[in-house]
Amino acid sequence: MAPESRRLFVWSSVKQEVSSRHVVTTDSRRSYCYSLRRSVESGGGTKAVCKVLFLTTLGYVEKNDSAVMRILKSAPVESVCPAPDQRGRHEPKNKIDRDLITTHIKKYNPAVHHYRRKHAPNRLYLPSDITITDMHADFCTSVQKISLETYRTQVDKIVATHLHENDTPEEDLEILAKTPDRIMEVDFPSPFSIASKMTGQLAPPEEAGQELNNSPDAPTFTEENAVRYTPRSAHKTD
């Protein structure tokens, strides 16, 4: 049985009721009483069982009901199902807020280069008199201490986001067209695909070849229009 299914089974198998008898102390933990029930195989419904039978049936130790009580206390009594298991899903205590780093980086006003697109990539640049090491030192002093690699990674992420948002295919194609040492590959539509879109259907290649041969404008092969090829060795004179 999966962990979530087991939690739901325990929640539905235990009936929680307000205790009819209260002890004198006000800090008592027994504000509710729990009756354990097991489904009857033959007639259906449920039947009250003891705690030992209930725990051993689920594979728990008979003297340790902490797993069952943990499930019952995970949500209010009025809830339909228990709260989901959060083990392994909690945020780490040393998690760094990336928004603080982004706000600190933007304080230095990174901007686009003043040259044109063909002279410089479309990315953000920091002032020339500031280094990432100085920015990291200021962040550790004013906000919190983090590693230089974490700060540098966030700087690169901001630059990459700007590149992704501002790059346009038209500008890239224009640059490639003006660059002689690059080959630009363009996928042109096939004539057969264009003909199929215009006519709605396309004849098979065999039928198309027969129609071409039977047409009056088809070229004919004769000795007059044949291209004669003479080997180079034949031109040599003894």
N, C-alpha and C positions, 0 to 999 in steps of 0.2 A: 504494500500500500504506500502511495506517495505521501510525503510529509504533509502537504496541504489537505489531502483526503483524510489522513489520520486525525488532523486537528478538527476538521469538520465533523468527523464521526464522533470524536470525544465530546465536542460541543453539543451535538444533537442527542447523545446518549446519556447526558447528565442533566437532571432536572434541578434547577436552582429555585429555591423558595426562601422567603424571609423567615428567619428563625422565630418560632413561636415562644421560645423561652430565652431570656437574656440573662447573662451573668451580672454580677454587681459592678464589676469594673467597666469603666466606659471605653477603655482602649482595647476591648476584646475584638479579635479578628473574625469571630464567628457571627457575622451579621446575616449570613445566609447558610442554609443547610442544603446539602447535596444528596440526591438519591440516584444511585447508579442503576441503569436499566440495560437489559440485553434483549435483542430482538428474538422472538420465539420463531423457530424454524417451521413448525407445523401450522399453527393457527394464525400466525401473524401477530402484530402488536408488540408490546414490550413487557418485560417482567423485571421487577426489582431484584437485584443481586447484591451480594456483598462486595466490599471493596477489593478483597483478595482475588475473587474470581474475575472481577472487571480488569484489574491490573495485569494479572497473569495471562488473560486472554489477549490483551494487547501487546504482551511481551515485556512489560515493565516488571520491576522488582516489587514483590507483594508488600513490602514495608516502606516503600518510597513512592509517594503520590505527587511529588513535586512537578513532574511533567504534566499531569492532569490539571493541577491547580494553576500552573502557569498559563495553560490554555484558557481556563475559565476566567482568570483575572485579566486577560489581555483586552477584553471588551466589556462594556456594560451588560447587565443582565438582560436588558430589553433588546439587545442586538440579535439579529437573525443568525449571524455567523461570527466566528472569532476574528480577531485582527490578524492580518497576514504576518507570517514569520519574517522578522527583519534581520535575522542573523546573516551577516556578510553583506548587508545592504546599507549599513550606516556609513556616513561620510567620515573619512579619516580626520583625526583631530588636527593634524598638521596640514590640512588642505589650505591652499593659498587662493585668495580671492583674485581672480585674473582681472576683474574690473578695476581694482585699485591700481594695478600695474598699467592698464590701458589709459586710465585717467592721468597718471603721472607722466606717461610718454607724450600724451597730447599737450601737456603743459609746455613742452619745448617747441610746439608749433611745427611739426613736420609738414613739408609742402612739396608740391610738384616742381621739378626742375624748370628753370625759365627758358631752357633751350627747346627747340621744336622736337616733335616726336621722332623724327628720323635721326636726330643727333643723340638722344638720350631715351632710355626706356621710361614708360609711363609708370613711375613709382614715386614713393615719398622719400624725401631726403631731409636729414637733420642738418642744423647749422654746422658749418665747418669747424667752428671753435669748440664743439661739444663732442665728446666721445661717449660710447655706451658704458664704458667703465665709470666715467664721472656721473652719468645718470643713475647707474646702479648704486653707487656710493651714496648719492643724495636720497635715493629711495630707502635704503637701509637706515639712514639717519632719521628721516622724517616720518616714514610709515612703519615698516617692519623689515626684519632681516630675512633676505632670501638669497639664493645662490645666483651667481652671475649668469650661469647657463639658463636658468629659468627666466630671468629678465631678458636675455638676448633672444630666447625663443619667442617671447611675446612680441618683441620688436619685429622679428621676421614675420610673425603672423599678421601684424597690422599692415606691413608692406605687401604681403601676399594677398590680403583681402582687398587692398586698393588696386592691385594689378588685376585681380579677377573681376572687379566691378567696372573698371574703366577701359579694359582692352576691348577693341572692336575688331571684328574680322575684316572689315573694309580697309582699315589702316594696315593690318598685317599683310593683306594681299597686295596693297600698294607698295609696301616696302619690299616684298619678295619679287614683285615684277620689276623693280628698279635695281635689283641686285643681280649681276650677271653670273656670279658663281653659284647660284642656287637654282634648282629646277623646281618649278611649280607644277604639280600634277593636278589636273582638273578633270573631273568625271563628267564627260559630255554624254547626253542621252543617245542611246543606240537608234539608228534609223528604223530598225524593226519595231522598237517600242513606240516611236512616234507614229509609224504607219498603223500599228495596232490600235493606238488611241484615236486616230482619225477615222479609220474604217470600222473599228469595232472587232475585227478579226484579221488574222494573218494566215496566208496560205503556207503549207509546209514547204521546206526548201526544195523537195523533189518536184512538186508541182510548179513552183516558181521557176525552176530551171527548165522544165519542159515548155512552159509558156514563152520563155526567153528564146529558146531554140526554134520554136515554131513561128515566131514573129517575123514579118518581112524585113524588119530593120536589123535582124541579128547579123553579126559579122560572120563572114565566110573565110575559110582558110584556103589560100591558093599559093602557088609558088611565086607569084608576083609580089604579094604583100608579105611574104615570109622574110624574116631577117636572117641573112646568111652570116655564118660565123666561120671565119677562116683562122685556123691555129697560127700562132706566131711563128712556129717552126716552118710553116709552108712558105713564108716570105723570105726565108734565108736562101741565099744563093751559094752554090758550091764554089 
